[in-house]
Amino acid sequence: QFSAQAGLSFTLDSNWLAIRGPAAVKMLPLERVKQGLQPPTGKWVNFTGADLGKSLLTWTYTTGPAGNTPQYGKQVHPNGTVLELSFGPCNVTSGCEENLPSVRVDASVPFEFVAIRGYFLEYSVGDGDNLADDCRGGAQQSLWDEKTPSRSYFTQLGFGKSAEGLDCERVGPKDDVGRESLEACKQACRDHRLCNLINYRESARNCDLRYCVNASSPKLGDNPDVAAHALIELEDTDELLDPRHDGYVMFGAPDGTGQGGVVYGGCAAGPEVPRSGAWIVIPETHVPRTSQLRWQIAQSRNTEIMAIGEVFLELMQPVDEEYTIVEPAASHAIALAPDRLEIVASSSAYRGNLAVWDARGYEIPYGRNEEYKLKTVFDFTIQASGLEEADRMTIVDGDEVPLCGGSYSAVATRSVQGPTHGKRSIGTNSFSTWKGYAAMQPGSYRICFCGGAGECCNVDGAFATQLLSFTVAGANPDHYALCEVSLLPWPIPEIKICKIENFGGVGIQGGDMVMLQNGVYCGTMTEPIPDLPNNGVAISRSPQGRDFSGSHVAGTWYRFEAENVPDDPGEVWGTYDAVPIMSAGMITKMCWCSVLSNCDPNRPQDFTVEAGMLTLVRLEEDMDAACYMKGPCEATVQLDQAVPFQEGDAIMIKTGPKPWQRISGCFGDVVTGLGPQLDGLSGRLVARSGTAHFDLGFVDTATEGDYRMCWCQASVRPCVLPEDYNFDVGKLAILPADYVWPTCSFKDVPFLSWREWKTFDDCCCNYDEAGAVGCKNESSYTYKLCKVYPAR
């Protein structure tokens, strides 16, 4: 943006240099330069599935063969976290091998970054034996927009490396062919009948064409400013040795033009990525300055569907050492005010008139982050030169206003209470303090500043300087968890594990606590609930492998547990085992406390943030029900033996074995052909004389066998999906009927004796065997006698 001729101006203290170019003004801070210090390093910022849920996701694709329509999508948790990104580039039975389709998703990041590290999980989700591929023929991809990646493509083997050994013979070019650019050198290689690798040097441009025995993995030597690129062709011998795998996975951070920044080009998981997944680890890698992440996946068959999940990345946010004001110049004239950081320069946009910029915001350190407690008064102070009483600030929602100066920067959020005028409480020329603010809702916020000199501070663009950002930690209020009460403390199989997974909120972290309470509101109890371990308090951490709970970020996973004391040779500090909950069954509130609040686990009054409900179920013994085919069906249990079952609850019948813990069962298929609607679902629980009745309607098409009864607390929460019925309460046996009335009356069955009748059908059939009119006459004594027995 800057020509050789430019205007220069220094501040009187020589701490700033202003440069006027034809298209912009650049401000350079010189204080660190004067002290001989290195530029400041950036900071690593986490980016996970929760951040993906807040990002703008832009999906694009290349169609591939005619008639193909690539498929894609995402799976989102109720708290907004993206759990899975799915990619199905090919959905036709043939043609994708020759014309490889791909799906790309670009995720916006609310800040710029210059490096990346972390990991994610990739796994196949398609049907069939042919699984998705991670790598195209054994060589990584290095360009986002290769035109024919299924047939021929270049891949960069390394920068600062060249292939000049005995395994790579030089074959060209003649004269200066291909020197003008990397693309020209690649084309020169494609045009040469032997070339399958190039060594290209950008400075003192040079194009070196080579023929290598194995272009995918030649012997490379150090060569500064040279990059080796292999030309991978489908017909290459090394490509034909293995079964053909056309798919690939790419990940990176392209620049503003959508190019460069390829961080992962495939080949860590290879072909046929298992359904259990493969972890892709991204080492610390520098990328062009950008605010965009990208996954791009190509596959050649309609059964090859790839998914990305468990995203945990860290992005390096740089600390700016220069500032640019884009404004076309009428001349290179520029001046800095002697007593304040203001810039005066001509502007062609205003017909050569002078424009004045208040640059005091550049002296406010960028990247300051604070953390404040929910519903607790806080103050904040900034230090800079030239501060005034006329300055103003607004506190805005960080998700709604990603950058100060953007839309709604001038409108204060209602989630933070305090003085609304934005004036400082106290201050001088060098500092300003604002007092008396309190965040009433958890969230991420930023404070935007307007310099009062020459500004009315009533439009969004005037609040273009960020003073600081802050987080108010808090839990989402709508969690639901279910745990089984242990009836015995030992042996280990009798200990029922109680844990809370996928806990969501803002600013949640390891060390946060949840206390179970049963008061009207969180924090209103004076004593913990008796008989609960650790006073009903669980502390969040990231589970270890020995916990068999998968991967969870600290702050999202809780378990009622105790730390092991190393009194045994096999125990060490820092490991934990689950402890049994042996209380009565009950419905409790999950009351949350941030680790920053230093809550006392013995004081329920400290736990004031309601995070949802946790139900402790105490079922003294398995429910056991039996129903006959083609007959009515019901399951019952005594309410004092199944706490807190109550009217409105429901059960669903599913296939599967008896689980070792009730909460770990109920993953089978729904059994249809019974229930009031024949969908496997009972009627709502009805209580009569202390007994809970679940109406299972009529056994119509359900077949003989043993099934599981799965309970859902429909009295207090929606129970819509089969997964909601996840608590195994016992067995339902579907039995063949020995006696069916009136079918038995059409059979010639000899009378042997009078039986002890168990059902109405049994009674009627026995009388029919004896030759009586019996139940054929519904007004008869026999019919009335048999009617007192239950239907089969």
Steps between C-alpha positions, in 0.01 A plus 500: 500500500799731530704663228869579515413863576309537825441760766653441843428653840622418852341584833703732721595214731598286198269221620300496176574528131224586251547415131271639231475284188274535198228271641539498878659642814717265703580558869808326641573488876870559568529466877616137494731580209659781703560255784644234270225253589359225281144535370246354748390142449139411442275289721346159444119500495294179521262417215273199554167360388330759719669776299409325175140525615533879512686524169354571160544174307514539122460177301610470138573204276623383162232290333712234334316283244167598346205422724703501821385724787748503793345467846615670820374605840570547868383349827447755777453444874207684665756737657616607153823301486577347161549130566557385143559632150409242234617487139350278228648630173384211277141376489491326162601142431767576238701783349651654813830316447571687177354837607566526872239707693585683822324682783652799676393682816647835603457603864531865596713587802422823689866607502806474280766240569842406364562146630302191588538179702272238654310191387173366364345158439412374153290188449292318239121501534387348170337161448677210333849356516670776302589769754604860444861582406733750661772496238506511119740227390755555776592864437370801687300777336658846512258709291131566562400528135673225302295459182539121456603355836362158407733474199797731553614754759805670649586466867764700684749267664680764702622859511872556534541158340591382151525161330839483328624152596581203281135390516389823326666569164486852355302509175455871430393759421663657199597865532274701737180301460288500815705750695242782508274334762431183691197429282710541185754253637224250578365533148849448357517176696160384374612574141819297541460129431730389786464766771326399824658746748608864505736698722388864487680799649301823551791740555727512196229294338601163367309196373666158524325199340578149629406139436495303828472127551231564762371854482284457810797442727833604343817566691491867603789723595512842665485789256392843635219682314427195281183292509464150355165413339415148379269438205279205596339322206241224516706290256819516710636160592501574874139614475394179330670266748228548763120486457381838382390750765390833362367676809685750713456728801642852516501747787647845533456874523492670158562871462247763394519383138426141599850376414791357698503402862473123447592355839396138446493341155402148600683170546509484881213248500543353151229324297196338660470722809330286768161584648669524839701788356857623476640794694663765281758696699596841365846611616563870545488638147519861379243611242431822309321757716135399474170463683381184327527124554426244231436128463484357148419136428481309172383140452441283194218266610154554639571285807798717597365753748743676733424677827705742708446527876667563838655822369749663735728759346716784625542808282781753542346847522773755416566820691489778241812711466358725232166657415359586159236757412377441147440844349603606144740794497483829313868555587767347719473781756446382860544645849462384860361733769766617747294438816283200420496197274305648210580467131434762233528403132336579171228277362402462138166362618424851630632684193841571646377640831680409820373214714570463872524162675496457877764229548503488880346155485827366358663561837250280678653150519309258281411151611427570865264236639340488842265265681226626732256315724133472416274753679800656676592869471825571318709804397760539226774749419694588185821695472588709195591860419250769406195351676211743557169539680325500163615143424233231503485121507237230440490140621372275222432130456813345348301257286273771357785749445807306381701820442474843661385754244265249337123488522352562847833618647322811632218303666573371851387147578221456753681202649741730687352743751658828603517864391369525145658832394844346452687782676801416711455512879839652575807576294772733382680560173680167542239262644126441511300278736142380457323368812183322598433238232367148543431229242162337557543232232802282425667578170790656314502878488716776358534866598512742207644851535420833335743791534282801581718759324313595184259205526136488604542134603153411374576275202648151485809602305603746772553211745777340295759443777478198728606575857478140612293183475375306797332171573233437759499132572165329535325172438221440254175467698339208316712193579336170586680204651387165634679280752428171671522471878728218618332248729833356623842667544695189396612310294593726211221381264249623760636858482283694258702776334341845502648744250398811307623523140487770231451771759479837324544865585727800461845509651460153652824330602661238717438556869144624453255332738141375495305448824173307511232693689125464545404847618258730320796680339872431486675648802195505730592185697696537822629140516603250231265214414578214740635164385661640184876448448718811526194695624351451156791682331674386179811678369564522128815367340604338174451121529797266483521182295431289810164678538367345174307817418651607170643845431349799680643845553531602865190694597268277298531176704415425864490182706428427864835357602785499750872543443706189563734506797825320414488259794502206260788425260267531202354841590646842426399858567301663223281200421134478594241228551123533493319496835150361550197719565291315759230754574128490443375559149429866431490784249776756560620827356852523361641815660823618337796701625800626300847411622565876511237544771681273751173351622502303824376143431341504846290813433202460265457879511813538283345300214249743350503428124233251395629269228210258461368182660655171610271212595619227736296183441481236772345181364506230767468214251442441131149533366384168358196485272357224281238535228341250264500536125172638363407614849498815715826606664596705804809555714476597867729594787446617856567874516688477830738256327562730200576855612442759353263338246184709474193544286585604146814289462516240223693191389606377156563135410834427332711202403826420674657318795482601864768770556749501787381850589153627423622825344732311263225291338203573274699531177299235314231541238147603587257206508190590303173311498402575859401807696188718467627624162685177414826699494668337801415794725285464810227729617592754767548365852176483700521457878234292681528397865876549510563305180629645174323367190652526153239408237663308214180460305454182299774262385426495131796415277780496760660157498574266787813587699661694784532876463618795709278767652664844468376790713489872427404771747225635277329663798761777509673499161423435132541136399489507122779283361581135576832621646304688769390162640841407636444356850454122514237404758452130431378220274182455299431144388266446204359146537300280265142461623408146619128573484332746263124553512302441277766332280510201733125436448567404139741225600416151616679499836404224746406591853760370746437691822406833650809727503602782730416782265742787449323696225153563362594299189622208711169487690280523189700234314483262796119528513485445122709186538241378757223546241330800669352791309716710730638822369311478173212654694628826645207517744574157641629415846813353340583816311461708817718255691778506238482878458658557842830358369742723305512480125784297362 
